Amino acid sequence: MKMNIVPSPRYLIVMLVVCVARLSAQSTKPFIIGEITEITSKVLGEKRVLNIYLPEGYKADDTTKYPVIYLLDGSA
């Protein structure tokens, strides 16, 4: 015996509303990964922008050593 089960349009609308409500209910936190600073280059005679990205939990007075990556002339 073969049964054709076709969801009603009302069911589809309810499911769509539930899915959208779940997506909008997710909490978000700001995406802050570093700081931007400027230095003046005497050689180039212009200001240069530095993007400094620090690991989560980094403290200036901490003695923990972290690997360093220098990304020149561009950003990731």
Secondary structure, DSSP 4 states (H G I P E B T S, - for coil): --------HHHHHHHHHHHHHHHHTS-------EEEEEEEETTTTEEEEEEEE--TT--TT-----------SS--
